[in-house]
Amino acid sequence: MYKPIFSIVGVIIVINLLVTVLGIDEVIFNAVMKFAVSFTVGITGNNFYRRHALKRIREMSESNISDVELLKNEIQLQGGTSWKGALGSFVLVGISLLIVMTMLKFVPSINQVTELELDSNIESEIIQVLEGNILALENENMDEYMSKVYTHAEQTTFAEIKKMLSDIFEDFDLAYELRDFEFLSISEQEVKVRVTQITTLVEGENFRDNESIFIHTLKPQKEEWKFFDSEVESIKYLAEDQSLVSNAETIPNYSSYIPTLKAPSMFDFFIEDKIDVNNDGILETISFRGGAIGGSSYLNENVEIVVEFDGLEITPLTLSAENAPILYFYDINQDGWMEIFFETGARIIGTEMYEFTPDGLAKVTTLNGSVEKFTPYEIITSEYNYVFDKSLIVNPWIVPV
C-alpha cells in the first residue's frame, strides 16, 4: 500500500511548506495535523486495505493459474505483513520529517519577524517609555508617570513611589537628560536596560546635580511596557561648572543596599566602614566597637558608635547591648541625612533609632522587634509596621507576625 503512504506524506510536506511560508503557529498546526491524519487514517484505513486486497486478488485470478487450490495458496503467500514495506514506510516518514525541519529552518516566511527585528522594535518601545517618563518628571505630571509603573497585587511599592514623587515635585524643579542606553537583556516578557541620567536643579535648595546610572527592569502589563524595578548602580555628583568632581568617590546605591555593621559578638569587637551619611558626596568614617567583658556577662554597657566628618569626630554615643548588636543606616524621612538604627541583639527584641543633630547623635525612639525591611517613611519589624512623617514622628501599625 505504497500509494496511500506516498499521498499522505506528500500532502503533509505541501501543507508544512504553506504553513512555513505563511508564518502560521507551528505548535497549533502540528496538533491539528496529528489529529487530522489520525482521524483520516482511522476512518478510511480499513477501506483502503480492502480495496487494495480485492485488486490484488482480481489481478491474480486473471493470471494463468487455473488450479483453484494453487491460486488460494498464491493469494495467501501474497498476503500478510511486508516487513520490507514497514521498514520502508518508517524510512519514508523519517525523510519527510527531515524535509519539513529543513523547510522550517531555511524557507523564509512572508509574515515572519526576525529576532533582530523583534529586539529592535522592543528597544524602540522601551526608549519611548523612558523618554516619556522623563518628560512626565520635568512636567511634574504625576498621573502620566505613575501610568508607566507596574502595578502589583501588593501596592506598597506603588504608594512609595507616588509619595516620593510628591515630595520631589513640592521641593524642587529639576531638569533631566538620558544618555547611553545599554540593553542588558531583551525578551517579550522582560527587558533590562542600563541608562545614564543627568539630573540638575532648576529651582529649589539643598539639591546636588548628579550623574546617575540606573538599571531599569520593565515588564509588559495591559499590552504596555511598565517599570517593574529600578536599581541605582552608582551616583556621581557634579560641581557648579557641571564637570564631575575630581576627588569625589562613587557613592553606593543606598536605595537597594542598606549599610549594615554586624558585631560578631557582644564583647570586644571593632568594625569600621565609610558611609556617606549626609549625602554630600564625601564618605564619613563610622566606627562601631564594644568593650571587653565587664561586670555582667549578660550585658555590655560599653558599646560605642563614633562618626568622623572630614576629620571632625562627634562625641561617641555609648549604648548597651545584650548579645551581638547590629547597626543599620537608612534615610527614613528622605531629608538627605541617614538615621542610625541600633538593634540590641537577639535576646532583647528591640531597635533604637538615632538621628544626627548639631549636637551629635540624638535618640528618636525605640522600636519593638528586630528590623525586617526599610522603605521611605516606613520600617517593618518582626512585631510592627512603623510609619514616619518628615519630622520623624512615628505611628505603629500592628501587622501579623
Secondary structure, DSSP 8 states (H G I E B T S, - for coil): -HHHHHHHHHHHHHHHHHHHHHT--HHHHHHHHHHHHHHHHHHHHHHHHHHHHHHHHHHHHTSS---HHHHHHHHHHH-S--HHHHHHHHHHHHHHHHHHHHHHHHS--SS---HHHHHHHHHHHHHHHHHHHHHHHHTT-HHHHHTTB---SS-HHHHHHHHHHHHHHHH-EEEEEEEEEEEEEE-SS-EEEEEEEEEEEEE-SS---EEEEEEEEEEEETTEEEEEEEEEEEEEEB-TTSSB-TT---B--TTT---EEE-SSSSSEEEEEEE-TTSSS--EEEEEEE----S-TT-EEEEEEEEEETTEE---EEEEESSS-EEEEE-TT-SS--EEEEE--SSS-EEEEEEEETTEEEEEEEEES-EEEEETTEEEESSEEEEE-TT--EEEEE---
